Amino acid sequence: MSGKCSSDVTPEDRQTDTRCGFVSIIGAPNAGKSTLTNKLVGTKVSIVTHKVQTTRAQIRGIMLEGASQIILVDTPGIFKPKRRLDRAMVEAAWGGARDADAAIIIIDAAKGIDGQAEAILKGAKDLKIPRALALNKIDRIGRDDKPKLLALAQKGTDHGYFDEIFMISAETGDGIAEMRSFLARIVPPGPWLYPEDQLSDAPQRSWAAEVTREKIFLRLHQELPYSSTVETTAWKTLKDGGIRIEQTIYVERDSQKKILLGTGGATIKAISMAARQELSEALELKVHLFLFVKVRERWGDDPERYREMGLEYPK
């Protein structure tokens, strides 16, 4: 994926005083990690839905601020794991944080610091890197609840190990400019790792699969559980300049396949149309998308599926 980035970056900046580093964004499911990643990058690189735990692997977005290039790692939400896939996702989140140059711990300010958020804050204390606390969704806090927001900020201060505390709305962009400046200062000096116009390091096949998976979540809401995954199986450039993409959607039971297909194939057609439109707009090419649905029982125990998602297979 590529696109326009900051216009204030000159060749002299890149040659002399450049900075570059990885910043991990960690927090509970639905705290706003993916929305924040997209807002910082300036375009959509990570899927966003109302459902929790939609980000499974580490999605990297690339942000420019002045002479700094920041590679943002949008990690899976941290929660108490119950399944093998859950354990892999949580380990991917903490692994991304441990390997980064800095971390943003994001809290849903509208929910406050509950038991889940408290556990994440305690885990973040062990990270040996610069850390910032982001109190997100401040746009959802009414005027009468402002003291609650200040109390949350004070609680974050009391933890004593955050370099900065930000009050932001990843949805509206409030507080994002200050965060961008902070990240540009905190990443270490060094050459850029990616071209100026590159916005993500996710392989196009994986990114395309994520686009389709998002449309599945948005279309089916509560009808289809998390027992589905998407794999891009073919990517071919056509003579007319367009692209033919084939993807397989794996589910665990025949009943799930019927839900996904819908009456007369109406549901899968709607999902395909929505995914094809987004892929075409992002790639600026005509996309021919073909979706296939297969039943693979207990795919969540198949190491190959984990590799496709960029996750380590937990023993």
Secondary structure as UniProt FT lines:
FT   TURN            7..8
FT   HELIX           11..16
FT   STRAND          19..27
FT   TURN            29..30
FT   HELIX           33..41
FT   TURN            52..53
FT   STRAND          59..65
FT   TURN            66..67
FT   STRAND          68..74
FT   HELIX           84..99
FT   STRAND          102..108
FT   TURN            109..111
FT   HELIX           115..124
FT   TURN            125..126
FT   STRAND          131..136
FT   HELIX           138..140
FT   HELIX           143..145
FT   HELIX           146..159
FT   STRAND          164..167
FT   TURN            170..172
FT   TURN            174..175
FT   HELIX           176..186
FT   TURN            196..197
FT   HELIX           204..220
FT   TURN            221..222
FT   STRAND          228..237
FT   TURN            239..240
FT   STRAND          243..251
FT   HELIX           254..261
FT   HELIX           263..265
FT   HELIX           266..283
FT   STRAND          287..295
FT   TURN            297..298
FT   HELIX           299..301
FT   HELIX           303..309
//
